[in-house]
Amino acid sequence: MIDRIITSAARKQFDRALKFEQGIPPELPSCDDDRPRLLYLHIPFCEELCPYCSFHRVIFDEGLARQYHAAVRLEMALYRQKGYRFSGIYAGGGTPTVLMEELVETLRLARALFPINSVSVETNPDHLTDENVEMLRQAGVNRLSVGVQTFDDGLLQQIARYDKYGSGEEIAARLTQVSGKFDTLNADMIFNFPGQSAAMLEADLDILQKIKMQQVTFYPLMVSHLTQKLMREKMGEVNFSREKAFFKQILRRLEGDYEASSAWCFSRKKAGASMIDEYVVDFDEYAGLGSGAIGYVNGVCYANTFDIRQYISELEYGRLPLQATRTFSPADRIRYDFLMKLFSTRLNVGQLEEKYEGRFLKTLWKEMAAFTLAGSFRYFTPNLHLTPWGRYYWVIMMREFFIAVNNFRDHCRRQAGLVRLT
């Protein structure tokens, strides 16, 4: 019952919060402070389009991808002119490593323009070659996140990954070969696929334990309304009622050797306390660069155009390619911080009271009371900490948050005249 209430309330809240202002968006404001921010870099090109993915992505075209990276570098220079300083980079996609020499050049310029001290990059298992790994290390990559999703060969075939990325056994071997070559090596996994059984998930967990994976992020399946239809055609109905049991299974298997670095990320104990997590955990604000990228700075949430050729054209004319914005009210900002801080499993109430001049608890007293009664928190000075029950409640809320974001992406893709190719 509580799960359904949280799902329904979160869905309504995020659908409202992500109603962007269309039309001619305002210019991104200049920056005159030194707050730590992340540069999120979106590379939308993929060799294969997976049916479960709701992110902005297109089939790889080398010529277009080279033009795209040149445009991204122009966009970075515009942010530098506006006074922005970034201390971290997260390159996501799509598949950022699909054109390695261009990615390396883009990262090199970012490190020349900004005081970068951490670089995270997403990749796929077939890109874990010795040459690519060395290029990424030379480019200063600290965290490499590998899109595994599952080691089950049957599921890999159903989600169109087996032929391109190899069997589960081959993927596990590649991860083992790369182990120790980055400060953080993360395996991105997904649970609650249609047709996935508890035994399949248990086998995935067995492999992760056997290879002593340094960090594991277990995302629940998060699909937009459009992607749910595609999944239904290819794999079957998405059944959220099984999600809780799967998450409890993951917790039971990993809690002995791993500690929570977010509600759904597990970092191996004794592997080093400085491991890097997702950008929404380590940074309060992030700028989104690249076609379809979403950013959040100075209380403004915004999205770049999803039309890749328009994105390139705008930057060649020296204009930021903004498509839509939403200015968060003070209450929206407080709720966003509440969601993201507790997603990292802990929240310092005193710091947020100071940040919002005594309005944090006054704004959220209903939410705080409800989640306290549900057993979501424990208080150990100076932080609220999520309980195991609370971690699942935050999995629900983050799932609904990203589904709302994915629905917005589908809306923008339709506006840009892009057709889903899966």
C-alpha positions in Angstrom: 0.0 0.0 0.0 2.7 2.5 1.0 4.6 1.6 -2.2 1.6 2.4 -4.4 0.9 5.7 -2.5 4.6 6.8 -3.0 4.5 5.8 -6.7 1.3 7.7 -7.3 2.3 10.8 -5.4 5.8 10.9 -7.0 4.4 10.5 -10.5 2.0 13.4 -10.1 4.7 15.6 -8.5 7.3 14.9 -11.2 4.9 15.2 -14.1 4.1 18.7 -12.7 7.7 19.7 -12.0 8.8 18.7 -15.5 6.4 20.8 -17.5 8.9 22.9 -19.3 8.3 26.3 -20.7 8.2 25.9 -24.5 8.8 28.6 -27.1 11.8 30.9 -27.1 13.8 30.1 -24.0 15.7 32.7 -22.1 19.5 33.0 -22.4 21.4 30.9 -19.8 22.5 33.4 -17.1 26.1 34.1 -16.6 27.9 32.6 -13.5 29.7 34.7 -10.9 30.3 32.2 -8.1 32.7 29.3 -7.5 30.2 26.7 -6.4 31.2 23.1 -7.5 29.3 22.1 -10.6 29.5 19.2 -13.0 29.7 19.3 -16.7 27.4 16.7 -18.1 28.3 15.8 -21.6 25.8 13.9 -23.7 27.0 11.8 -26.7 23.9 10.4 -28.4 25.4 8.0 -30.9 25.1 4.2 -30.4 26.1 1.2 -32.6 22.9 -0.5 -31.5 19.6 0.9 -30.1 18.5 -1.1 -27.2 14.7 -1.4 -26.8 14.5 -0.6 -23.1 16.5 2.7 -23.4 14.6 6.0 -23.2 17.6 8.2 -23.5 18.2 10.5 -26.5 20.2 8.4 -28.9 20.6 7.7 -32.6 22.5 5.2 -34.8 26.2 6.1 -35.1 27.2 8.1 -38.2 30.9 8.9 -38.1 30.7 12.1 -40.2 27.9 13.5 -38.1 29.6 12.4 -34.9 32.8 14.3 -35.8 30.7 17.5 -36.5 28.9 16.9 -33.2 32.1 16.8 -31.1 33.3 20.0 -32.8 30.0 21.6 -31.8 30.3 20.3 -28.2 33.7 22.0 -28.0 32.2 25.3 -29.2 29.5 24.9 -26.5 32.1 24.4 -23.8 33.9 27.6 -24.8 30.6 29.5 -24.5 30.1 28.3 -21.0 33.7 29.4 -20.2 32.9 32.8 -21.6 29.8 33.0 -19.3 32.0 32.4 -16.2 31.2 28.8 -15.5 33.8 26.7 -13.7 33.4 22.9 -13.5 35.2 20.6 -11.2 34.0 17.3 -12.7 32.9 15.8 -16.1 30.4 13.0 -16.7 30.2 11.8 -20.3 27.0 9.8 -20.9 24.9 8.8 -23.8 24.3 7.1 -26.0 27.8 5.6 -26.1 30.4 8.2 -25.4 33.3 5.9 -26.5 31.9 5.2 -29.9 34.5 7.6 -31.5 37.4 7.5 -29.1 39.7 10.0 -30.6 37.0 12.7 -30.7 36.0 12.0 -27.1 39.6 12.3 -26.0 40.0 15.6 -27.8 36.7 16.9 -26.2 37.9 15.8 -22.7 41.3 17.4 -23.3 39.7 20.8 -24.1 37.4 20.5 -21.1 40.4 20.0 -18.8 42.2 23.0 -20.4 39.1 25.3 -20.0 38.0 24.2 -16.5 39.6 23.1 -13.2 38.5 19.5 -13.6 39.5 17.0 -11.0 37.3 14.0 -11.8 36.2 12.5 -15.1 33.5 9.8 -15.5 32.7 8.1 -18.8 30.1 5.5 -19.8 31.0 2.7 -22.2 29.9 -0.7 -23.5 31.6 -4.0 -23.0 32.9 -4.3 -26.5 34.8 -1.1 -26.1 37.0 -2.5 -23.2 40.0 -3.1 -25.5 43.6 -2.4 -24.3 43.9 0.5 -26.7 40.6 2.2 -25.6 41.4 1.7 -21.9 44.8 3.3 -22.3 43.3 6.2 -24.2 40.8 6.8 -21.5 43.4 6.6 -18.8 45.6 9.1 -20.7 42.6 11.4 -21.0 42.3 11.5 -17.2 39.2 9.3 -16.7 38.7 8.3 -13.1 35.4 6.4 -13.2 34.5 4.1 -16.0 30.9 2.8 -16.0 30.2 -0.2 -18.1 26.7 -0.9 -19.4 26.3 -4.6 -18.6 22.5 -4.7 -17.7 22.6 -8.5 -17.2 24.9 -11.5 -17.7 22.0 -13.7 -18.7 22.5 -14.8 -22.4 18.7 -15.1 -23.0 18.0 -11.6 -21.7 21.0 -10.2 -23.6 19.5 -11.6 -26.8 16.0 -10.3 -26.1 17.4 -6.7 -25.4 19.5 -6.8 -28.6 22.9 -6.8 -26.8 24.2 -10.4 -27.2 25.4 -10.2 -30.9 27.1 -6.8 -30.4 28.5 -7.0 -26.9 29.0 -10.8 -26.4 27.8 -13.4 -23.9 27.6 -12.9 -20.2 30.7 -15.0 -19.7 32.6 -12.8 -22.2 31.4 -9.6 -20.6 32.5 -10.8 -17.1 35.9 -11.7 -18.5 36.3 -8.2 -20.0 35.4 -6.6 -16.7 38.0 -8.7 -14.9 40.7 -7.6 -17.3 39.9 -3.9 -16.7 39.7 -4.3 -12.9 42.1 -2.0 -11.1 42.8 0.3 -14.0 40.6 3.1 -12.9 39.9 4.7 -9.5 36.3 3.4 -9.9 35.1 0.7 -12.2 31.3 0.5 -12.2 28.9 -2.1 -13.7 25.5 -0.7 -14.7 22.9 -3.4 -14.1 19.1 -3.4 -14.6 16.6 -5.4 -12.7 12.9 -6.1 -13.3 13.1 -6.8 -17.0 9.9 -8.6 -18.3 10.7 -12.3 -18.2 13.5 -11.9 -15.7 13.2 -14.4 -12.8 14.7 -14.3 -9.3 17.0 -17.1 -10.4 18.3 -15.0 -13.3 19.0 -12.1 -10.9 20.6 -14.4 -8.5 23.0 -15.6 -11.2 23.9 -12.0 -12.1 24.7 -11.4 -8.4 26.8 -14.6 -8.3 28.9 -13.3 -11.2 29.3 -9.8 -9.7 30.5 -11.4 -6.4 32.8 -13.8 -8.1 34.6 -11.2 -10.1 34.6 -8.8 -7.0 33.1 -6.0 -9.0 34.3 -2.7 -7.4 31.1 -0.8 -7.8 27.6 -1.9 -9.0 24.7 0.3 -9.9 21.4 -1.6 -10.0 18.8 0.5 -11.7 15.2 -0.6 -11.8 13.8 -0.7 -15.3 12.8 2.9 -16.0 10.9 3.3 -19.2 8.9 6.2 -20.7 5.3 5.6 -21.8 6.5 5.1 -25.4 9.3 2.7 -24.4 6.8 0.6 -22.3 4.9 0.0 -25.6 8.1 -1.1 -27.3 9.0 -3.3 -24.4 5.5 -4.9 -24.5 6.0 -5.8 -28.1 9.5 -7.2 -27.8 9.6 -8.7 -24.2 6.3 -8.4 -22.5 4.5 -6.2 -20.0 6.7 -4.3 -17.5 5.5 -5.4 -14.0 6.4 -3.0 -11.3 4.9 -5.2 -8.6 7.9 -7.5 -8.7 10.4 -4.7 -8.2 10.4 -4.6 -4.4 11.2 -8.3 -4.1 14.0 -8.0 -6.6 15.5 -5.0 -4.7 15.4 -6.9 -1.4 17.2 -9.8 -3.1 19.9 -7.4 -4.3 20.3 -5.9 -0.8 20.5 -9.3 0.8 23.3 -10.5 -1.5 25.4 -7.3 -1.6 25.1 -5.7 1.9 27.8 -7.9 3.3 30.6 -6.9 0.9 29.3 -3.5 -0.3 28.1 -0.3 1.2 25.5 2.1 -0.1 26.8 5.1 -1.9 23.3 5.9 -3.2 19.9 4.2 -2.9 20.8 1.9 -5.8 24.6 2.1 -6.0 26.8 -0.3 -4.1 30.6 0.3 -3.6 32.8 -2.5 -2.4 34.0 -2.2 1.1 37.8 -1.8 1.6 38.0 -0.7 -2.1 38.6 2.9 -1.1 36.3 5.5 0.4 36.9 8.0 -2.5 35.0 6.1 -5.2 33.0 8.3 -7.5 29.2 7.9 -7.8 26.6 9.3 -10.2 26.7 13.0 -10.9 23.3 13.7 -9.3 24.9 12.3 -6.0 28.2 14.2 -6.0 27.0 17.6 -7.4 24.1 19.8 -6.5 24.2 21.5 -9.9 25.2 20.4 -13.4 25.3 21.9 -16.8 24.0 19.8 -19.7 26.0 20.0 -22.9 25.2 18.2 -26.1 22.0 17.5 -28.0 19.2 16.5 -25.7 21.3 17.2 -22.6 19.4 18.4 -19.5 21.0 20.7 -17.0 20.2 22.3 -13.6 21.9 25.5 -12.6 20.9 28.4 -10.4 17.4 27.0 -9.9 16.8 26.7 -13.7 16.3 23.3 -15.3 16.8 23.4 -19.0 17.2 21.1 -22.1 19.2 21.5 -25.3 17.6 20.9 -28.6 17.1 17.2 -29.5 17.6 17.9 -33.2 21.3 17.1 -33.7 21.8 19.1 -36.9 20.1 22.1 -35.4 22.3 21.7 -32.3 25.4 21.9 -34.5 24.0 24.8 -36.5 23.2 26.9 -33.4 26.7 26.5 -32.1 28.3 27.3 -35.4 26.5 30.6 -35.1 27.7 31.1 -31.6 24.4 30.5 -29.9 23.6 28.1 -27.0 21.1 25.5 -28.4 18.5 25.7 -25.6 15.1 24.2 -26.5 13.1 24.4 -23.2 13.5 25.7 -19.6 11.8 25.6 -16.3 12.5 28.0 -13.4 12.0 26.2 -10.1 10.2 28.0 -7.4 11.8 28.0 -3.9 9.6 25.1 -2.9 10.6 23.2 -6.0 14.3 23.7 -5.2 13.8 22.5 -1.6 11.9 19.4 -2.8 14.6 18.7 -5.4 17.3 18.9 -2.8 15.3 16.7 -0.5 15.0 14.0 -3.2 18.7 14.1 -4.3 20.3 14.4 -0.9 18.5 11.5 0.5 19.1 9.5 -2.7 22.7 9.6 -1.5 21.4 7.9 1.7 22.0 10.8 4.0 20.8 14.4 4.5 22.2 17.1 6.7 19.1 19.0 7.9 21.1 21.8 9.5 22.9 22.6 6.2 19.7 22.7 4.3 18.0 24.9 6.9 20.9 27.3 6.6 20.8 27.2 2.8 17.1 27.9 2.6 17.1 30.4 5.6 14.9 28.3 7.9 12.3 27.3 5.2 13.4 23.7 4.6 11.5 22.0 7.4 8.6 24.4 7.1 8.2 23.6 3.5 8.5 19.8 3.9 6.8 19.1 7.2 4.1 16.9 5.6 6.6 14.9 3.6 9.0 14.6 6.6 6.1 13.4 8.9 4.9 10.8 6.3 8.3 9.3 5.6 9.1 9.2 9.3 5.9 7.3 10.0 6.8 4.9 7.2 10.2 4.2 8.8 12.3 5.8 6.1 14.8 7.6 8.3 17.1 7.2 11.3 18.8 10.3 12.8 22.5 10.1 13.7 23.8 13.6 14.3 24.1 15.6 12.1 22.4 13.5 9.3 19.2 11.8 8.5 20.0 8.3 7.1 17.8 6.2 4.9 16.8 2.8 6.4 16.7 -0.3 4.2 12.9 0.5 3.8 13.7 4.1 3.0 16.2 3.0 0.3 13.4 1.2 -1.5 11.1 4.2 -1.2 13.8 6.4 -2.8 14.3 3.8 -5.5 10.6 4.3 -6.3 10.8 8.1 -6.3 14.0 8.1 -8.4 12.4 5.6 -10.8 9.4 7.9 -11.2 11.6 11.0 -11.5 13.6 9.4 -14.4 10.4 8.1 -16.1 9.1 11.7 -16.0 12.4 12.9 -17.5 12.2 10.1 -20.2 8.6 11.2 -21.0 9.9 14.7 -21.5 12.7 13.3 -23.8 10.1 11.5 -25.9 8.1 14.7 -26.2 11.2 16.7 -27.4 12.2 13.9 -29.8 8.7 14.1 -31.4 9.0 17.8 -31.7 12.4 17.4 -33.4 10.8 14.9 -35.9 12.9 12.0 -34.7 11.6 8.5 -35.2 12.3 5.7 -32.7 14.3 3.1 -34.5 13.9 0.2 -32.0 
